[in-house]
Amino acid sequence: IVMFDHKYKRLIKEEDVRVKFGVDPSRVVDVQALAGDTADGIPGVPGIGLKRGAELIQRFGDLESLIENIDKVERVSTRKSLEENIEMHVYLKCLQY
């Protein structure tokens, strides 16, 4: 699958997505559910941007596994922010499908 990045006027391939987001294309929606997307008005989990979101998804595989293993998130501030905000982001992820 290839898509066109209208901002930079270039084609984006799967490897480009992996480089930009740090995850496979199928997991970008999980990262964005955590990091948010200001262009689309989707708030992120406070303290989690694209980099940390990608790290979490790389480690846990997907958003659902992250939620199931939230107690295994070492960074206390990240774990607390996830616990306090995750329900809204699971809902927002569902809307993106």
C-alpha positions in Angstrom: 0.0 0.0 0.0 1.3 3.4 -0.9 -0.3 6.8 0.1 0.4 10.3 -1.0 1.6 12.8 1.6 0.0 16.0 0.4 2.0 18.2 2.9 5.3 17.1 1.5 4.1 16.1 -2.0 5.5 12.6 -2.0 4.5 9.0 -1.9 4.7 7.2 1.5 5.5 3.5 1.6 5.2 1.1 4.5 8.9 1.6 5.5 8.3 5.4 5.5 5.5 4.9 8.1 7.8 2.7 10.2 10.5 5.4 10.2 8.1 8.2 11.0 5.9 6.5 13.6 8.2 3.7 14.8 5.5 1.1 14.2 3.9 -0.9 11.4 1.2 1.0 9.4 -1.5 -1.2 11.1 -0.4 0.2 14.5 -0.4 3.9 13.7 -3.9 4.3 14.9 -2.8 2.9 18.3 0.0 5.4 18.5 -2.3 8.3 17.5 -4.9 7.2 20.0 -2.2 7.7 22.7 -0.5 10.8 21.2 -3.5 12.5 19.9 -3.8 14.4 16.6 -4.3 18.2 16.9 -5.2 18.5 13.2 -8.2 16.2 13.8 -9.0 17.6 17.2 -8.2 14.3 19.0 -6.6 14.9 22.4 -3.7 12.7 23.4 -3.0 11.1 26.7 -1.1 13.9 28.6 2.6 13.3 28.6 2.5 10.9 25.7 3.6 12.1 22.3 4.4 10.2 19.1 7.8 8.9 20.4 6.5 7.6 23.8 3.3 6.3 22.2 5.4 4.3 19.6 7.6 3.0 22.3 4.6 1.7 24.3 3.0 0.1 21.2 6.4 -1.5 20.2 6.6 -3.0 23.7 3.0 -4.1 24.2 2.0 -4.7 20.5 -1.2 -2.8 20.4 -3.5 -0.5 22.5 -5.5 -3.4 23.9 -2.5 -5.2 25.2 -1.1 -2.0 26.7 -4.4 -1.6 28.6 -4.3 -5.2 29.8 -0.7 -4.7 31.0 -0.9 -1.1 32.2 0.7 -2.2 35.5 3.8 -3.2 33.6 4.5 0.4 32.4 7.6 1.3 34.4 7.4 5.1 34.2 5.1 6.1 37.0 3.9 9.4 35.4 3.1 7.6 32.1 1.3 4.8 33.9 -0.8 7.3 36.0 -1.6 9.4 32.9 -2.7 6.2 31.0 -4.8 5.1 33.9 -6.5 8.5 34.2 -7.1 9.0 30.5 -7.2 5.6 28.7 -11.0 5.2 28.4 -11.4 8.2 26.2 -8.6 7.1 23.9 -10.0 3.6 23.5 -13.3 5.3 22.4 -11.5 7.6 20.0 -9.6 4.7 18.5 -12.9 3.0 17.8 -14.2 6.1 16.0 -11.1 6.1 13.7 -12.1 2.7 12.2 
